[in-house]
């Protein structure tokens, strides 16, 4: 019987990274939430070959300042909290500093970014440990673009699972439904999602406008919706006001979407098949 030995740190980190990012949808979710945390008003998501070949998330947020470049892809490096006690006041999606580092271990990552006070943008290419291996200036507006290529290529079994056509379609569908939930949850944010085929042709999947009524109609191709502002009964601990958007002629509870502020809590939403 083989003796028990500790794994090397590289293998441990690779295995742990696969538990942080477990699917195509989660990879997109992490980048989408980073863009929202950066104060973006417009986010564009591009999926090449249904996301199997590449995922690109473009935002007009605050960008990344130069002094943060070196720690950007490092494990447990974050600007959201300083100590464990800060968790009680955290207001952002991400705060653990794991997402980008995990993605570096699972994919080839390139980041284009420019902060508001920067003279020009910067192109950063990361290796699988989260260390910058090349850096070049570039022209771009304020914001950040993150490109993931060959997701899960460091995990052969997970990569084969993603590249299988039937499984890829399921992963892609789940990813689009997840993006749809954020389109509906975040008011004042425009989110667009496009799929590019092998020839480079673009197919619009989701285009969300500022007003939630408009984006709901656009996403689901329904008749104009009725909006009801319903105040729940006040108790000693809870006082909520909620908005309901119901399609009058086809209302049922099979695919509800429930959101707390900008976070999807329950999302059984399905995008109209004609948009796929």
DRENDO-1510 file (C-alpha; in Angstrom, 1 decimal, always signed):
<recs>
REC; n; res; u; v; w
REC; 1; UNK; +0.0; +0.0; +0.0 .
REC; 2; UNK; +1.4; +3.4; -1.0 .
REC; 3; UNK; +2.4; +5.8; +1.8 .
REC; 4; UNK; +0.4; +8.9; +2.4 .
REC; 5; UNK; +2.2; +12.0; +1.2 .
REC; 6; UNK; +1.1; +15.7; +0.9 .
REC; 7; UNK; +0.4; +17.0; -2.5 .
REC; 8; UNK; +2.7; +19.7; -3.9 .
REC; 9; UNK; +1.3; +23.2; -3.7 .
REC; 10; UNK; +0.7; +23.6; -7.4 .
REC; 11; UNK; -1.5; +20.4; -7.6 .
REC; 12; UNK; -3.4; +21.5; -4.5 .
REC; 13; UNK; -4.1; +25.0; -5.9 .
REC; 14; UNK; -5.2; +23.5; -9.3 .
REC; 15; UNK; -7.6; +21.2; -7.5 .
REC; 16; UNK; -9.0; +24.0; -5.3 .
REC; 17; UNK; -9.4; +26.3; -8.3 .
REC; 18; UNK; -11.7; +23.7; -9.9 .
REC; 19; UNK; -14.0; +24.0; -6.9 .
REC; 20; UNK; -14.3; +27.8; -7.1 .
REC; 21; UNK; -15.1; +27.8; -10.9 .
REC; 22; UNK; -17.1; +24.6; -11.7 .
REC; 23; UNK; -18.8; +25.6; -14.9 .
REC; 24; UNK; -18.9; +28.0; -17.9 .
REC; 25; UNK; -21.8; +29.9; -16.2 .
REC; 26; UNK; -19.8; +30.4; -13.0 .
REC; 27; UNK; -16.8; +31.7; -14.9 .
REC; 28; UNK; -19.0; +34.2; -16.6 .
REC; 29; UNK; -20.8; +35.1; -13.3 .
REC; 30; UNK; -17.5; +35.9; -11.6 .
REC; 31; UNK; -16.4; +38.3; -14.4 .
REC; 32; UNK; -19.9; +39.8; -14.6 .
REC; 33; UNK; -19.9; +40.5; -10.9 .
REC; 34; UNK; -16.4; +42.0; -11.0 .
REC; 35; UNK; -17.7; +44.4; -13.6 .
REC; 36; UNK; -20.7; +45.4; -11.5 .
REC; 37; UNK; -18.5; +45.9; -8.5 .
REC; 38; UNK; -16.4; +48.2; -10.7 .
REC; 39; UNK; -19.4; +50.5; -11.2 .
REC; 40; UNK; -20.0; +49.6; -14.8 .
REC; 41; UNK; -23.1; +51.0; -16.5 .
REC; 42; UNK; -22.6; +48.9; -19.7 .
REC; 43; UNK; -21.4; +45.3; -19.9 .
REC; 44; UNK; -20.9; +43.3; -23.1 .
REC; 45; UNK; -20.4; +39.6; -23.0 .
REC; 46; UNK; -19.0; +37.8; -26.1 .
REC; 47; UNK; -19.0; +34.0; -26.3 .
REC; 48; UNK; -16.9; +32.3; -29.0 .
REC; 49; UNK; -18.2; +28.8; -30.0 .
REC; 50; UNK; -20.8; +29.0; -27.2 .
REC; 51; UNK; -18.0; +30.0; -24.7 .
REC; 52; UNK; -15.9; +26.9; -25.3 .
REC; 53; UNK; -13.2; +28.7; -27.2 .
REC; 54; UNK; -13.3; +32.1; -25.5 .
REC; 55; UNK; -15.3; +34.3; -23.2 .
REC; 56; UNK; -14.9; +38.0; -23.2 .
REC; 57; UNK; -16.4; +40.5; -20.8 .
REC; 58; UNK; -16.2; +44.2; -21.6 .
REC; 59; UNK; -17.2; +47.0; -19.2 .
REC; 60; UNK; -17.0; +50.7; -18.8 .
REC; 61; UNK; -16.3; +50.6; -15.1 .
REC; 62; UNK; -13.6; +52.3; -13.0 .
REC; 63; UNK; -10.8; +50.2; -14.6 .
REC; 64; UNK; -7.8; +48.8; -12.7 .
REC; 65; UNK; -5.1; +51.1; -11.3 .
REC; 66; UNK; -1.5; +50.4; -12.1 .
REC; 67; UNK; -0.4; +49.7; -8.5 .
REC; 68; UNK; -2.9; +46.8; -8.4 .
REC; 69; UNK; -1.6; +45.0; -11.5 .
REC; 70; UNK; +0.9; +42.8; -9.7 .
REC; 71; UNK; -1.6; +41.4; -7.1 .
REC; 72; UNK; -4.6; +41.2; -9.5 .
REC; 73; UNK; -4.2; +37.5; -10.2 .
REC; 74; UNK; -2.8; +36.5; -6.9 .
REC; 75; UNK; -4.7; +34.3; -4.5 .
REC; 76; UNK; -6.7; +36.0; -1.7 .
REC; 77; UNK; -5.8; +39.5; -2.9 .
REC; 78; UNK; -8.7; +41.8; -2.7 .
REC; 79; UNK; -9.6; +45.5; -2.3 .
REC; 80; UNK; -13.0; +44.8; -0.8 .
REC; 81; UNK; -12.0; +43.8; +2.8 .
REC; 82; UNK; -8.9; +44.1; +5.0 .
REC; 83; UNK; -9.9; +41.9; +7.9 .
REC; 84; UNK; -12.5; +39.2; +8.6 .
REC; 85; UNK; -14.5; +41.8; +10.6 .
REC; 86; UNK; -15.1; +43.8; +7.5 .
REC; 87; UNK; -17.5; +41.1; +6.3 .
REC; 88; UNK; -20.3; +42.7; +8.3 .
REC; 89; UNK; -20.2; +45.8; +6.1 .
REC; 90; UNK; -19.2; +44.4; +2.7 .
REC; 91; UNK; -21.4; +45.7; -0.1 .
REC; 92; UNK; -19.7; +44.1; -3.1 .
REC; 93; UNK; -20.3; +40.7; -4.8 .
REC; 94; UNK; -16.6; +39.6; -4.6 .
REC; 95; UNK; -14.4; +39.9; -1.5 .
REC; 96; UNK; -12.4; +36.7; -1.1 .
REC; 97; UNK; -9.9; +37.4; -3.9 .
REC; 98; UNK; -10.2; +33.9; -5.4 .
REC; 99; UNK; -12.0; +34.3; -8.7 .
REC; 100; UNK; -9.3; +35.7; -11.0 .
REC; 101; UNK; -6.6; +33.5; -9.5 .
REC; 102; UNK; -8.7; +30.4; -10.0 .
REC; 103; UNK; -9.5; +31.4; -13.6 .
REC; 104; UNK; -5.8; +31.9; -14.2 .
REC; 105; UNK; -5.3; +28.2; -13.2 .
REC; 106; UNK; -8.1; +27.0; -15.5 .
REC; 107; UNK; -7.8; +29.2; -18.6 .
REC; 108; UNK; -5.6; +31.6; -20.6 .
REC; 109; UNK; -6.3; +35.1; -19.3 .
REC; 110; UNK; -5.7; +38.4; -21.0 .
REC; 111; UNK; -6.9; +41.7; -19.4 .
REC; 112; UNK; -7.1; +45.1; -21.1 .
REC; 113; UNK; -7.8; +47.9; -18.7 .
REC; 114; UNK; -7.6; +51.7; -18.1 .
REC; 115; UNK; -8.3; +53.6; -15.0 .
REC; 116; UNK; -9.8; +57.2; -15.2 .
REC; 117; UNK; -6.5; +58.8; -14.3 .
REC; 118; UNK; -4.3; +56.6; -16.6 .
REC; 119; UNK; -2.6; +58.1; -19.6 .
REC; 120; UNK; -3.3; +55.0; -21.7 .
REC; 121; UNK; -4.6; +51.5; -21.3 .
REC; 122; UNK; -2.6; +48.4; -20.5 .
REC; 123; UNK; -2.7; +44.9; -21.9 .
REC; 124; UNK; -1.8; +42.2; -19.3 .
REC; 125; UNK; -1.2; +38.6; -20.1 .
REC; 126; UNK; -1.2; +36.1; -17.1 .
REC; 127; UNK; +0.3; +32.7; -16.7 .
REC; 128; UNK; -1.5; +29.9; -14.9 .
REC; 129; UNK; -0.2; +30.9; -11.5 .
REC; 130; UNK; -1.7; +34.4; -11.8 .
REC; 131; UNK; +1.6; +36.1; -12.5 .
REC; 132; UNK; +1.9; +38.7; -15.3 .
REC; 133; UNK; +4.1; +37.3; -18.0 .
REC; 134; UNK; +3.7; +40.2; -20.5 .
REC; 135; UNK; +2.5; +43.8; -20.3 .
REC; 136; UNK; +2.0; +46.4; -23.1 .
REC; 137; UNK; +0.4; +49.8; -23.4 .
REC; 138; UNK; -2.7; +50.2; -25.6 .
REC; 139; UNK; -5.3; +52.7; -26.6 .
REC; 140; UNK; -8.7; +52.2; -25.0 .
REC; 141; UNK; -11.4; +54.1; -23.1 .
REC; 142; UNK; -11.9; +53.7; -19.3 .
REC; 143; UNK; -12.9; +50.3; -18.2 .
REC; 144; UNK; -11.8; +46.7; -18.3 .
REC; 145; UNK; -11.9; +43.8; -20.8 .
REC; 146; UNK; -11.2; +40.3; -19.5 .
REC; 147; UNK; -10.7; +37.5; -22.1 .
REC; 148; UNK; -10.7; +33.8; -21.1 .
REC; 149; UNK; -9.5; +31.3; -23.6 .
REC; 150; UNK; -9.6; +27.5; -23.5 .
REC; 151; UNK; -11.5; +27.3; -20.2 .
REC; 152; UNK; -10.6; +24.1; -18.2 .
REC; 153; UNK; -7.7; +23.3; -20.5 .
REC; 154; UNK; -5.6; +22.4; -17.5 .
REC; 155; UNK; -8.2; +19.8; -16.4 .
REC; 156; UNK; -8.5; +17.3; -19.2 .
REC; 157; UNK; -11.6; +15.6; -18.0 .
REC; 158; UNK; -13.4; +18.9; -17.3 .
REC; 159; UNK; -12.3; +20.2; -20.7 .
REC; 160; UNK; -13.6; +17.1; -22.5 .
REC; 161; UNK; -16.9; +17.6; -20.7 .
REC; 162; UNK; -17.2; +21.2; -21.9 .
REC; 163; UNK; -16.2; +20.5; -25.5 .
REC; 164; UNK; -18.8; +17.7; -25.9 .
REC; 165; UNK; -21.4; +19.3; -28.1 .
REC; 166; UNK; -24.5; +18.1; -26.2 .
REC; 167; UNK; -23.0; +19.1; -22.8 .
REC; 168; UNK; -21.8; +22.4; -24.2 .
REC; 169; UNK; -25.3; +23.3; -25.3 .
REC; 170; UNK; -26.5; +22.7; -21.8 .
REC; 171; UNK; -23.7; +24.7; -20.3 .
REC; 172; UNK; -24.4; +27.5; -22.7 .
REC; 173; UNK; -28.1; +27.5; -22.0 .
REC; 174; UNK; -27.4; +27.7; -18.2 .
REC; 175; UNK; -25.0; +30.5; -18.7 .
REC; 176; UNK; -27.5; +32.5; -20.8 .
REC; 177; UNK; -30.2; +32.0; -18.2 .
REC; 178; UNK; -27.8; +33.2; -15.5 .
REC; 179; UNK; -27.0; +36.3; -17.4 .
REC; 180; UNK; -30.7; +36.9; -18.0 .
REC; 181; UNK; -31.2; +36.8; -14.2 .
REC; 182; UNK; -28.7; +39.6; -13.7 .
REC; 183; UNK; -30.2; +41.6; -16.6 .
REC; 184; UNK; -33.5; +41.6; -14.7 .
REC; 185; UNK; -32.0; +42.1; -11.2 .
REC; 186; UNK; -29.7; +45.1; -11.8 .
REC; 187; UNK; -31.6; +48.3; -12.5 .
REC; 188; UNK; -29.6; +51.0; -14.3 .
REC; 189; UNK; -27.2; +48.6; -16.0 .
REC; 190; UNK; -27.2; +47.6; -19.7 .
REC; 191; UNK; -26.0; +44.1; -20.3 .
REC; 192; UNK; -25.5; +42.6; -23.8 .
REC; 193; UNK; -24.5; +39.0; -24.7 .
REC; 194; UNK; -23.4; +37.8; -28.1 .
REC; 195; UNK; -22.4; +34.4; -29.5 .
REC; 196; UNK; -19.9; +34.2; -32.3 .
REC; 197; UNK; -19.7; +31.2; -34.6 .
REC; 198; UNK; -16.5; +29.7; -36.2 .
REC; 199; UNK; -16.8; +32.2; -39.1 .
REC; 200; UNK; -17.0; +35.2; -36.7 .
REC; 201; UNK; -20.7; +35.9; -37.3 .
REC; 202; UNK; -22.4; +37.4; -34.3 .
REC; 203; UNK; -25.7; +36.4; -32.9 .
REC; 204; UNK; -27.4; +38.6; -30.3 .
REC; 205; UNK; -28.5; +36.6; -27.3 .
REC; 206; UNK; -29.5; +39.3; -24.7 .
REC; 207; UNK; -29.8; +43.1; -24.9 .
REC; 208; UNK; -31.1; +44.7; -21.8 .
REC; 209; UNK; -32.0; +48.4; -21.5 .
REC; 210; UNK; -32.0; +50.7; -18.5 .
REC; 211; UNK; -35.7; +50.4; -17.5 .
REC; 212; UNK; -36.7; +47.0; -16.1 .
REC; 213; UNK; -40.1; +46.9; -17.8 .
REC; 214; UNK; -38.4; +47.5; -21.2 .
REC; 215; UNK; -35.8; +44.8; -20.6 .
REC; 216; UNK; -38.3; +42.3; -19.4 .
REC; 217; UNK; -40.4; +42.6; -22.5 .
REC; 218; UNK; -37.3; +42.5; -24.7 .
REC; 219; UNK; -35.8; +39.4; -23.1 .
REC; 220; UNK; -39.0; +37.3; -23.1 .
REC; 221; UNK; -40.8; +38.6; -26.2 .
REC; 222; UNK; -44.0; +39.0; -24.3 .
REC; 223; UNK; -46.9; +41.3; -24.5 .
REC; 224; UNK; -46.6; +44.6; -22.4 .
REC; 225; UNK; -46.3; +43.6; -18.8 .
REC; 226; UNK; -48.3; +44.9; -15.8 .
REC; 227; UNK; -46.3; +46.3; -12.9 .
REC; 228; UNK; -47.8; +46.1; -9.4 .
REC; 229; UNK; -46.1; +47.7; -6.4 .
REC; 230; UNK; -47.2; +45.6; -3.5 .
REC; 231; UNK; -46.4; +46.5; +0.1 .
REC; 232; UNK; -46.1; +43.4; +2.3 .
REC; 233; UNK; -47.6; +43.4; +5.8 .
REC; 234; UNK; -45.3; +45.2; +8.2 .
REC; 235; UNK; -43.9; +43.2; +11.2 .
REC; 236; UNK; -41.5; +44.1; +13.9 .
REC; 237; UNK; -38.5; +42.8; +11.9 .
REC; 238; UNK; -39.5; +43.0; +8.2 .
REC; 239; UNK; -40.9; +45.8; +6.0 .
REC; 240; UNK; -40.5; +45.1; +2.3 .
REC; 241; UNK; -41.9; +46.6; -0.9 .
REC; 242; UNK; -41.7; +44.5; -4.0 .
REC; 243; UNK; -42.4; +44.9; -7.7 .
REC; 244; UNK; -44.2; +42.1; -9.6 .
REC; 245; UNK; -44.0; +41.9; -13.4 .
REC; 246; UNK; -46.7; +39.5; -14.7 .
REC; 247; UNK; -47.7; +38.6; -18.2 .
REC; 248; UNK; -51.5; +38.8; -18.1 .
REC; 249; UNK; -52.3; +36.1; -20.6 .
REC; 250; UNK; -49.7; +33.5; -19.7 .
REC; 251; UNK; -49.0; +33.8; -16.0 .
REC; 252; UNK; -47.8; +30.8; -14.0 .
REC; 253; UNK; -45.3; +30.0; -11.3 .
REC; 254; UNK; -43.2; +27.4; -13.1 .
REC; 255; UNK; -40.2; +29.7; -13.7 .
REC; 256; UNK; -40.1; +32.4; -11.1 .
REC; 257; UNK; -37.4; +35.0; -10.6 .
REC; 258; UNK; -36.9; +36.5; -7.1 .
REC; 259; UNK; -34.2; +39.2; -6.6 .
REC; 260; UNK; -32.9; +40.9; -3.4 .
REC; 261; UNK; -31.6; +44.3; -4.5 .
REC; 262; UNK; -29.2; +43.2; -7.3 .
REC; 263; UNK; -28.7; +39.5; -6.4 .
REC; 264; UNK; -30.8; +36.7; -8.0 .
REC; 265; UNK; -32.1; +34.6; -5.1 .
REC; 266; UNK; -34.4; +32.3; -7.0 .
REC; 267; UNK; -34.1; +32.1; -10.8 .
REC; 268; UNK; -36.0; +29.6; -12.8 .
REC; 269; UNK; -36.0; +32.0; -15.7 .
REC; 270; UNK; -35.9; +30.7; -19.3 .
REC; 271; UNK; -35.0; +32.8; -22.3 .
REC; 272; UNK; -37.4; +32.4; -25.3 .
REC; 273; UNK; -35.9; +29.6; -27.5 .
REC; 274; UNK; -36.1; +31.8; -30.6 .
REC; 275; UNK; -33.2; +33.9; -29.1 .
REC; 276; UNK; -30.9; +30.9; -29.0 .
</recs>
